[in-house]
C-alpha cells in the first residue's frame, strides 16, 4: 500500500493537470502517487467536460449535416432521425475508453493510484478516505494540489440537474428539450447550446454582459454571433436572471435588463446554468496547513507553482490563469520539472483558446482590443473563408482569419480564426507566436493547396503586402 512508504511526489486530483503531472513525475524518476476521489481518472475534462462535449458536438453536427446539408452534396435520405440513447452511448463509450487508457498509462509509468478523497493533515501528509470505505495516509516530500474547478452557481438559481442543469446535466439529458435557455454566453454555454440546437431545441442564451465569449477578438466575435444567430440561436445580452420558478410543468425565468428596468418572463423546459467555473478546494483542509487563496478561492502560487507553504504546489484550474485543460497539463509538466531540479515554463499569453461550435473559433495571442490598449502600432491582415478554395469546394465557407502584427517589425501579436476545424489550424499560429515569427514568415512558408490553412497564409500576406486571392 501507499500509506507507509514515502513518495517523492503526491498529486491530489487526477484531472488533466494532476494525471499529467503524475505521469511526467514518474517519467522523471520520482516515486509518485495520485489521489482521485471520482473513481475515474481524467477529471472534469474527460468525465464531464472537454471530451463528452466534443463527442456530442460531433454526433449532433453529423445529424444536422445529414438533415440540412447532405442533399446539397447530392446525398439523399428518405428520413433522418436522432437516436438519443445511442448518441449518449457513443459519448459514454468514448469517455470510458479514455479513462481506462489513463489507468493503463499509470500502470505503464508506475504511478501509484489511490481512489479516495484527500485532505491535508500536514504539509507532507494527506489523509485519504478511500472509495471502498477505508482510510490511508499518503506521505510525500512534494505535494501538488490539482483539485480543479466546479460549476459556479448563480444566486437564486438552484441547480437540480433535472430541469435546471449544469454542463454535467446538459451532457446527459434524456430527451431533446423543446426550449432550452442557456444562462451565460461563454464557450461552454455556446457549445452545449449548439448541441441541443442542432438536435432541434429552440435555444435562447441569456447573458449579463454586453457580449458573448469575452476573451474573443471583438470583430471576430461579432461575426461569430451572427453565424450562431443564423443557426437559430437567440441572444438576450445585458440581461440578468432575477428569479426562477419550477412549480409548474417547465421553468419560468424572470429576467431584467442588466442595469435595471421592466421584468419579463421567459419560459423553458430546461435551463442550463453556465455562468463560469469556480476553483474547487472543499474538504482539502487547506487552512490546517495555511495555504493561501485569493478572494475568489484560487490558490496563489509563485512562478514555480509553489504555494506559500514550502513543499506544497498547485496547478490547473485551481490557480489563476486560463481555466483550460491544455493549460492545466502545461502547468503539471512545468511544476514537476521544477521539482526534479529542471526548468519548466508556461506562457499564459500563448495558450490557445478554442470554441468548438460550427464554425469553430480559435485564437492565440492578443485581441485587437488588447493590442490597442497596449498602445502598440499594428497592422491587421484579414482573409475571408469565402475566398478560400477548399472551403468553397466543400461548401463550408463561413469564417475569417485575422492576424495582428506589429507595424514596425511585422511581429505576430495575435491570430484569430473562425472556420471549420479552426482548433486544428490555430497551432501553426501558436508555433509562429512561440518563435516570435513575423507575419511574413508564415506568408513565405509553402502551404499545401487546397487547404483551409492557405487562408492563414493569405491573411499573413495581408499584414505587410496584399493577399493573392481577394
Ligand atoms: P479537473 O479536471 O477539475 O480535475 C480535478 C480532479 O480532482 C477532479 O477529478 C476531482 O474529482 C479531483 N479532486 C478534487 N478534490 C479532490 C480531493 N480532495 N481528493 C481527491 N480528488 C480530488 N477545457 C479545454 O481545454 N477544452 C475544452 O474543450 C473544454 N471543454 C469543457 C467543457 C465543459 C462542459 C467543461 C465543464 C469544461 C471544459 N473545459 C475544457 C475545461 C477543462 O475541463 C478544465 O480546464 C480542466 O479539466 C482543468 O483540469 P484540472 O486538472 O485543473 O482540474
Boltz pocket constraint, residues with backbone or C-beta under 6 A from the ligand:
constraints:
  - pocket:
      binder: B
      contacts: [[A, 12], [A, 13], [A, 14], [A, 15], [A, 16], [A, 17], [A, 18], [A, 35], [A, 36], [A, 37], [A, 38], [A, 40], [A, 42], [A, 43], [A, 44], [A, 45], [A, 46], [A, 48], [A, 49], [A, 50], [A, 51], [A, 53], [A, 116], [A, 117], [A, 118], [A, 119], [A, 146], [A, 147], [A, 148], [A, 149], [A, 167], [A, 168], [A, 188], [A, 280], [A, 282], [A, 283], [A, 284], [A, 315], [A, 316], [A, 317], [A, 318], [A, 322], [A, 323], [A, 324], [A, 325], [A, 326], [A, 327], [A, 328], [A, 354], [A, 356]]
      max_distance: 6.0
